[in-house]
Amino acid sequence: MRKISSKIKRKLRNRKKLKKVSNDRYRISVSKSLNNLFIQIIDDKSRKTLVSASSIEKEIKKNKIKKIEKSVLIGEILAKRAKEKNISNVYFDRGEYKYHGRIKVFAETLRKNGLKF
């Protein structure tokens, strides 16, 4: 029998719970690398990305700041773009990542800027 890593188990467990509460809301999908953070707001019905932001965009990359501060900037930018598209009610899919560090700071920034999840 194949051994499943804890990251994959966490991802599957998280997705299973999110399917129960996903009625008529958009999904915020998070992925990260060692230095960068990539965020998308996705419409699961049409399977299209509505809004995205990442730490490799020009306005974020030109600032020489720490990763946590980049997460705050990405949260502010994504919230602004979501408001322009009239998106306010979403659910947060953190994927395989723990709700800690950059992910936690990003989510709190979104809440401060008016997104509800």
C-alpha positions as CSV (number, residue, x, y, z in Angstrom):
1,M,0.0,0.0,0.0
2,R,1.2,3.5,-0.9
3,K,2.1,5.8,1.9
4,I,0.4,9.2,1.6
5,S,2.2,12.3,2.8
6,S,0.7,14.5,5.4
7,K,0.5,17.4,2.9
8,I,-1.6,15.4,0.5
9,K,-3.9,14.2,3.4
10,R,-4.3,17.8,4.6
11,K,-5.2,18.9,1.1
12,L,-7.8,16.2,0.5
13,R,-9.3,16.7,4.0
14,N,-9.5,20.5,3.4
15,R,-11.1,20.1,-0.1
16,K,-13.7,17.7,1.3
17,K,-14.8,20.1,4.0
18,L,-14.9,23.0,1.5
19,K,-17.2,21.2,-0.9
20,K,-19.8,21.2,1.8
21,V,-19.8,25.0,2.2
22,S,-19.1,26.1,-1.3
23,N,-22.6,27.0,-2.4
24,D,-22.7,29.9,-4.8
25,R,-19.4,31.4,-3.6
26,Y,-16.1,32.0,-5.3
27,R,-12.9,30.1,-4.1
28,I,-9.7,31.8,-3.1
29,S,-6.9,29.3,-4.1
30,V,-3.5,29.7,-2.6
31,S,-0.2,28.3,-3.8
32,K,3.2,29.3,-2.7
33,S,6.9,28.6,-3.3
34,L,9.9,29.3,-1.1
35,N,9.9,33.0,-2.0
36,N,6.6,33.7,-3.8
37,L,2.9,33.6,-3.2
38,F,0.3,33.1,-5.9
39,I,-3.4,33.7,-5.3
40,Q,-6.5,33.3,-7.5
41,I,-10.2,33.8,-7.1
42,I,-11.9,31.1,-9.1
43,D,-15.5,30.5,-10.2
44,D,-15.8,26.7,-9.8
45,K,-19.0,26.5,-11.9
46,S,-17.4,28.0,-15.0
47,R,-13.9,26.9,-14.0
48,K,-12.4,30.3,-14.7
49,T,-10.1,32.6,-12.8
50,L,-11.7,35.9,-12.1
51,V,-9.0,37.7,-10.2
52,S,-5.4,36.9,-9.5
53,A,-2.4,38.4,-7.7
54,S,1.1,37.3,-7.0
55,S,4.4,38.4,-5.4
56,I,6.1,38.5,-8.8
57,E,4.0,41.4,-10.1
58,K,5.9,44.6,-10.8
59,E,4.4,46.7,-8.1
60,I,5.3,44.2,-5.4
61,K,8.6,42.9,-6.8
62,K,10.1,46.4,-7.1
63,N,9.9,46.8,-3.3
64,K,12.6,44.9,-1.4
65,I,10.5,43.7,1.5
66,K,10.1,40.5,3.5
67,K,7.8,37.7,2.7
68,I,5.2,38.5,5.4
69,E,5.0,42.1,4.2
70,K,4.6,40.8,0.6
71,S,1.6,38.8,1.8
72,V,0.0,41.9,3.2
73,L,0.5,43.8,-0.1
74,I,-0.9,40.9,-2.1
75,G,-3.9,40.8,0.2
76,E,-4.6,44.5,-0.3
77,I,-4.2,44.3,-4.0
78,L,-6.4,41.2,-4.3
79,A,-9.1,42.7,-2.2
80,K,-9.1,45.9,-4.3
81,R,-9.4,43.9,-7.5
82,A,-12.2,41.7,-6.1
83,K,-14.2,44.8,-5.1
84,E,-13.8,46.1,-8.6
85,K,-15.4,42.9,-9.9
86,N,-18.1,43.0,-7.1
87,I,-16.8,39.9,-5.3
88,S,-17.3,40.0,-1.6
89,N,-18.4,36.5,-0.4
90,V,-15.8,33.8,-0.9
91,Y,-14.4,30.7,0.7
92,F,-10.7,30.2,1.5
93,D,-9.0,27.2,0.0
94,R,-5.5,27.1,1.6
95,G,-4.8,23.7,0.0
96,E,-2.0,21.8,1.6
97,Y,-0.6,24.7,3.5
98,K,-1.2,25.2,7.3
99,Y,-3.1,28.3,8.4
100,H,0.1,29.9,9.7
101,G,2.7,32.5,8.7
102,R,2.2,34.1,5.3
103,I,-1.1,32.3,4.7
104,K,-2.6,33.6,8.0
105,V,-1.4,37.1,7.4
106,F,-2.8,37.1,3.9
107,A,-6.2,35.9,5.0
108,E,-6.4,38.4,7.8
109,T,-5.5,41.2,5.4
110,L,-8.4,40.1,3.1
111,R,-10.8,40.2,6.0
112,K,-9.7,43.7,7.0
113,N,-10.2,44.9,3.5
114,G,-13.8,43.6,3.3
115,L,-13.9,40.1,1.9
116,K,-16.1,37.7,3.9
117,F,-15.2,34.0,4.3
